[in-house]
């Protein structure tokens, strides 16, 4: 494979061309290199490659040409020093939470997180002697108290899953750094198109590439972006020995998805903004949350950090779970699924799906109850979506 000096391009260009390396065949699309291992010209070359003394690939659990192209494209997109990709978003998150810590360390997380992320902090890290604490994401006094003592890692998600809570990333980053901690930002809901966590002080950024980056419900993938030296010294050994490696095929699918990422999420966000306004006025809706609406309780923070309201809507249905289920079961165009960021619009009931592993007390801490619905807006005609959603809300009322 060959590569040359590349000019500094803007994000949309990098998402089409970034990291591309062509074989001797000069293929237009990135090459899909499906192989578990690699050949060496000599035993001496094998020794030198395994020792990292010369460049080259040694085993696809460690590295792979197709995967390397994806990592470089994501690195350029985010403006990071380094990127590593994994088999899933939770593979990325668990690697980043576990690789740097040891017994006696302390990890602080925002209350509002994806269910599995919160479960890792609450249930797994303490098994290894790691102290953990959760803070209301918008409670700056709470952050000051929690970060008044030495801390290793801080994890926030903004907008957060499932109710689109905000966190002042810049303010939390400053407090985290004073405590000696590194700030991890789960940027899945915002996407790299609408929010740039490194510019706000984040040390690490994590993605479930399964979501908007693929955008068509095909494969699982995850990514960690952060400082080069710590990536090599701390994260790489963990990945090589624990083995959460991404399939080259999945990496190739994400590469193709990235080419259209800006076009897709901007249209999805435009659809979401229109729908949020229409749904808010329906008598079945007790409350709606969309980061682009001024009635969102954290609008002042979200609007400062994001360039768009994004593709997700949360709404509370009057009548609790029974009414929420009537709404879901009445949908004809929008699918019932716990995935998001797809070209197809999808809706789910977080309390019984994405956050079902949390106790009622933990759900209550993030303001979640059984009335809430999460809607991921897709690329369908917005009028068709509007018709389907409003008809389903009518059914939620028993109409």
Secondary structure, DSSP 8 states (H G I E B T S, - for coil): -B--------HHHHHHHTT--B-TT--SS------SB---SSHHHHHHHHTTSS----BTTT--HHHHHHHHHHHHHHT-SEEEEESSHHHHHHHHHHHT--TT-EEEEES---HHHHHIIIIIGGGGT-EEEEE-TT-HHHHHHHTSS--SEEEEESS-TTT-----HHHHHHHHHHTT-EEEEE-TTTHHHH--GGGGT-SEEEEETTTTTT-SS----EEEEE-HHHIIIIIHHHHHHH--B--HHHHHHHHHHHTTHHHHHHHHHHHHHHHHHHHHTSTTEEEEE-TTSTTSTTHHHHHHH-SS--SEEEEEETTHHHHHHHHHHH-SSSEE-S--S-SS-EEE-GGGTTTTTS-HHHHHHTT--TTEEEEE--SS-HHHHHHHHHHHHHHHTT-
